[in-house]
Amino acid sequence: MDVLSAVAGSIAALLAVVAVVVTVYIARQSYKQTQAIAVEQERRELQGFHSERKSEFRAHVRQVLSAAHAIGGMLNPRMSDLLSVNEQQGIDKTQLRRLLAQLETEVSLLTVFAYSSEVIPAELKPLIAKLFEEAAWVYSDALHLAILEVEPEETRQVVDVRNSRKVVDLLLNGSAVNLAPRLLPGYVPEDVSGSWPAAHVAWQEAYDRREKLLLASRIVSGQPLPDTLAGIAARSLQWVTLRRFEDLVIEILATWDTGDAVEFRFNV
């Protein structure tokens, strides 16, 4: 009996140990499963957040391009010629002012994507900086084109439109003065005056980059040859400025989807 009692006690003790081990194992597996569910939920929420941010970015740049192309189409002398429209009669100045105000607002609001690492992946920051500079030119070129087109014929400057150097100087002098400081590289958000220490350097570098680009383009010599400064300004806006902005947008949206780290964090 003593032997049977000892054996029964040993079995009971062993079963108790097994029960404890099983309980611990089940608890551990349950904890792992709970953690995995939490991690997956967090991953999905992060993916959803950045999917929304990318959609917002896509919608925002669409608004910029919509306003800019509307201005370009309204003011392009070539379009007026093709449609046999008198350029002065064909310009609705109220509509033009509305579009310019819309474009300025949408371009300015692009900076919402600049200063928070939660909105734009770090890998895209260099491309975003380039996009901002192009956006600054989009508005300033559109504004300069509008100024050229609404200026009365009798007060317009006579320009040799076959002189590429002179034409580029005039285009830059009319556009660069209206570049938004907060869209240029190195901008300091805390400096409300817009005249941070390197502000002039940033402006000059942007000017130099654009000058080199325009001189290398075919805005003056491309067929059909424009016969006015406004015609070349319209071509510059469409051929150079908007095209570069669109190319950067495409590159940003494509890059946003590539790479394992980006795919995990910013999947759309």
N, C-alpha and C positions, 0 to 999 in steps of 0.2 A: 504493500500500500504506500509505504514511504517512497518507493521508487516511482510508482505511478504518479504520486502527488508531485514529486520533483520534476518528472517529465512534463506533466500538465502545466506546472508553473513555468518551465522553460519555454514550452510552446506558447503559453500566454504572453510571456515577456517578448518572445520573438515576433508574435503577431502584433504586439503593441508597437514594437520598433518599426515593423513593416508599415503599420498604419500611419505612424508619424512620417516615415519616408515618403509614403504615397501622398499624404496630405501636403507635405512640403513641396513635392514635385508638382502636384496639381496647382498649388498656389503660385509656384514659380512660373509654370506654363501660362496660368491665367494672367499673371503680371506681364509676361512677355507679350501675350496677345493684346492686353490692354494698351501696352506701350506702342505696339505696332499699329494698332487702330488709331491711337493719338497722333503718331508720327504721320500716318497716311492722311488723316484728317487735316493736320497742319500743312502737309504738302499740297493737298487739294485746295485748301484755302489760299495758300500762297500763289498757286497756279492761277486760281480764279482772280485774285487781286491783280496780278500782272497781266493777265489776259484782258481785264478791264482797262488797265493803264495803256496797253498797246492799242486797244480799240479807240480809246480817247485820243491818243496821239494820231492815229490814222484819220479820225474824224476832224481833228484840229487842223492838220496840214491840208486836208481837203478844203476846208474853209479858206485857208490862206490862198491856195491855188485857184479856187473858184473866184474869189474877189480879184486876184491879180490878172487872171485870164480875161475876166469881164472888162477890166480897165484896158488891158492891151487890145482886146477886140474893138472896144468903143473908140479908141484913139489911134489905132493903126491907120495911117494914110493909105496904105496899100489896100486895106479892106474897103475903105471908102471908095477908092478908085474902082475896085472890082464890082462894087455894088452900085456904082454911079451915084454916090451920095456926096453932096457938098459937105466938106468937113466941118464947116462952121454950123450949118443947119443940123448936121447929124449928131452933135454933141449935146447931150442933156446935162447941163452943168450941175443941176440939183442931184441927179443920179450919180454923176461923177464924184461929187463931194461925199455922197453917202458911201459909195464904194471905197473911196480913199480912207474914210474914217473907219470903215469895217476892216479894211486891210491893215491899217495901222494897229487897230485893237487886236486882231488875231495874231499878227506878228509879235506884238509886245507880250501877249499872253503865252507865247511859246516858252517863255522863261519858267513857267510852272514846272516844266520838265527838266530844269537845270539844277536846282539847288537841293534836291532831296534824293539820296541814294536809294530810297524805297521806291521811287517812281521809275527811274531809268537804271538798267544794269550798268555796273561800273565799266564793263567792256565797251559800252556804247558812248561813253562820255566824250572821247575825242571826235567821234562823228557828229555828236550833238553840237559840240562847239563849232564845227565847220558849218553845220546847218544853220545855226543862229546867225553867223556872219552872212551867209547867203540870204537869209530872211531879211536882214537889215538892208541888203542891196535890193531885194525884191520891192520893199516899200519905197526906198529912196529913188530907185529907177522909175517906178510907176508914178511917183509924185513929180519927178522932173519931166517925164513924158507929158503928163497932164499940163504942166506949166508951159511947155513948148507948144502944145496943141491949141491951148485956149488963148495964147498970146495973139493980139491983133496982127493981121498980115503986115500992116504999115510999120509996125515997130519991131518986127522980127529982124534979128541979126543976119546979115548976109554972110554965108559961110561957104568956103570951098569944100564941098562934101567929098571930094576925091583926095583930100589931104588927110590921111589916116591919123597922123600925129595931132593935127589941129582938132579933128573931130573927137578923138579920144580925150584930149584935154578938156574940151567943152562938155562932153558927157560926164566926165569925172567931176569937174568943177561944179556942175549942176546937181549931181547926185550925192557926192561924198559929204557935202555940207549938212545933209539931213540924215546921216547914218546914226542909228540909235546907239548910244554908248553902252547900254546894258546888254546889247547883243554881241559886242566885240569881245575877243579873247582877253582874259585878265580882269574882267569887270569885277569890282568889289561891291557886293550887294549892300553892305553897310554904309557905303558912301553915297548919300542921297544926292549930292551935287553932280555926280557923274564925272567928276574931275579927279579920279584917283591918281596916284603918282605916275603910273605908266599909261594914263589915258591917251595922251598925244602920241606916244609910241605905238600903241595899239591901233589908233586911227591911221597913222602914217603907214604902218605895215599892211593894213587892210587896203589902203589906197594903192600902195605899190603892187600888191598881189593882183588887184583888179586891173590896174594899168597894163601890166604884163599880159594878162589874159585877153583884154580887149585888143591890144595891138597884135596879138597872135590870131585873133579870130577873123572871120570874113564879113563882119558886119558892114564894112565900107565897100568891099569889092565884090561881094556875093551878088549873083543875078537874081532878080532884076535889080539894077543899080538904083538905090534910093536917091531922090533929088532934093531932099530937105534934111535938116538936122533931126527934125521930129521923126522922119521916116527911119533914120538910122537908130534913134533912141528906141523906137518901137521894136526894131529888129534886135537891138541889144537886149531888151527886156525878154523877148520871146526866145531868141536863139541862145543866149548866154545865161542870163540870170535865172529865168524860170527853169531852163533845162538843167542847170547845175543843182538848183534846189530840188527838183524832182528826182534827179539821179541819187542825191544824198538820202532822200526819203526812202527810195527803193532799197538802197544799201542798208539803211538802218532797220527797216522792217524785215529784210532778209536775214541780217545778222542777229536780230533779236531771237530767231528760232534755232540757231546753230550751236553745237557744242553741248556735251552732256550736262555741264554745270548750268549753262543757260537754259537748256531744255528742262531740267528739273525745277529750277527756280522760276522760270519765266515762260513756261509752256503756254501756248495758245491753241 
